């Protein structure tokens, strides 16, 4: 089992920045991938960024150059630094981890609201 606790959401003006954090606990040694998703009202949940245990990273096209995903293995924490925020970035952001032992399984965080508005 893996437990995830997210923090860092809030209200920010367009052009501003926020940093989201997601701390994992429990069976963290088998985490293969840590990801951020978001879901805006009336839209499907979409992957924003992902980082693997080998530090392979990918981003959704709309956030490339503005968002940066990183992880601190010692703290079992993944971060999402969000710069140059736009109103269309407004959504609930979810952390997700994929573990590979004893079986392939995914875990979700509780979500944190990010609102970009003047």
C-alpha positions as CSV (number, residue, x, y, z in Angstrom):
1,X,0.0,0.0,0.0
2,X,1.1,3.5,-0.7
3,X,-0.4,6.7,0.8
4,X,-0.1,10.0,-0.9
5,X,-0.5,13.5,0.6
6,X,-0.6,16.5,-1.7
7,X,-0.1,20.1,-0.9
8,X,0.6,23.4,-2.5
9,X,-2.6,24.3,-4.4
10,X,-4.3,27.7,-4.2
11,X,-5.4,30.8,-6.0
12,X,-2.9,32.6,-8.2
13,X,-3.0,35.4,-10.7
14,X,-2.3,34.7,-14.4
15,X,1.4,34.7,-14.9
16,X,2.1,33.6,-11.4
17,X,3.7,30.4,-10.0
18,X,2.8,27.6,-7.7
19,X,4.6,24.5,-6.5
20,X,2.7,21.3,-5.8
21,X,4.1,18.6,-3.6
22,X,3.1,14.9,-3.2
23,X,4.6,12.9,-0.4
24,X,4.4,9.1,-0.6
25,X,4.6,6.7,2.4
26,X,4.2,3.0,2.8
27,X,5.6,0.6,0.2
28,X,7.6,3.3,-1.6
29,X,10.6,1.1,-2.6
30,X,8.7,-0.3,-5.6
31,X,7.5,3.0,-7.1
32,X,8.3,3.0,-10.8
33,X,6.6,6.2,-11.9
34,X,5.3,9.3,-10.3
35,X,2.8,11.5,-12.2
36,X,0.6,14.6,-12.0
37,X,-2.8,14.6,-13.6
38,X,-5.4,17.4,-13.6
39,X,-9.1,17.6,-14.1
40,X,-11.0,20.7,-15.0
41,X,-14.7,21.1,-14.6
42,X,-16.6,19.2,-17.3
43,X,-13.4,17.7,-18.7
44,X,-11.7,14.4,-18.5
45,X,-8.7,13.8,-16.3
46,X,-5.4,14.3,-18.2
47,X,-1.8,13.5,-17.5
48,X,0.3,16.6,-17.1
49,X,3.7,15.3,-16.3
50,X,5.5,12.1,-15.3
51,X,8.9,11.0,-14.0
52,X,10.1,7.5,-13.7
53,X,12.5,5.9,-11.2
54,X,15.2,6.3,-13.9
55,X,14.4,10.0,-14.2
56,X,12.8,9.7,-17.6
57,X,10.4,12.7,-17.9
58,X,7.6,13.7,-20.2
59,X,5.1,16.5,-20.3
60,X,1.8,17.2,-21.8
61,X,2.3,19.6,-24.8
62,X,0.3,22.5,-23.3
63,X,2.6,22.7,-20.2
64,X,6.0,22.2,-21.8
65,X,8.3,25.0,-21.0
66,X,6.1,26.2,-18.1
67,X,5.9,23.2,-15.7
68,X,8.7,21.2,-14.2
69,X,8.4,17.8,-12.5
70,X,11.0,16.6,-10.1
71,X,11.4,14.1,-7.3
72,X,13.3,13.8,-4.1
73,X,13.9,10.1,-3.6
74,X,15.1,10.6,0.0
75,X,11.8,12.2,0.9
76,X,9.7,10.0,-1.5
77,X,8.2,13.2,-2.8
78,X,7.4,14.5,-6.3
79,X,7.0,18.1,-7.1
80,X,5.3,20.1,-9.9
81,X,6.7,23.6,-10.3
82,X,4.2,25.6,-12.3
83,X,5.2,28.9,-13.8
84,X,3.5,31.3,-16.2
85,X,0.2,30.0,-15.1
86,X,-2.8,30.6,-17.3
87,X,-6.6,30.5,-16.5
88,X,-6.9,27.3,-18.5
89,X,-4.5,25.7,-16.0
90,X,-7.3,25.9,-13.5
91,X,-8.2,22.4,-12.3
92,X,-7.9,19.9,-9.5
93,X,-4.4,18.4,-9.7
94,X,-3.9,14.8,-8.6
95,X,-0.7,12.9,-7.8
96,X,-0.5,9.3,-9.0
97,X,2.2,6.7,-8.4
98,X,2.6,3.3,-10.1
99,X,4.2,0.5,-8.1
100,X,5.5,-2.7,-9.6
101,X,5.8,-5.0,-6.6
102,X,4.2,-7.3,-5.5
103,X,2.0,-6.4,-8.5
104,X,1.4,-3.5,-10.9
105,X,-0.9,-1.1,-9.1
106,X,-1.7,2.6,-9.2
107,X,-2.5,4.9,-6.3
108,X,-4.1,8.4,-6.4
109,X,-3.7,11.4,-4.1
110,X,-6.7,13.3,-2.8
111,X,-6.3,16.2,-5.2
112,X,-5.5,19.8,-4.7
113,X,-7.3,22.7,-6.3
114,X,-5.4,25.2,-8.5
115,X,-7.2,28.3,-9.6
116,X,-5.7,30.8,-11.9
117,X,-7.7,34.0,-11.9
118,X,-7.3,37.8,-11.6
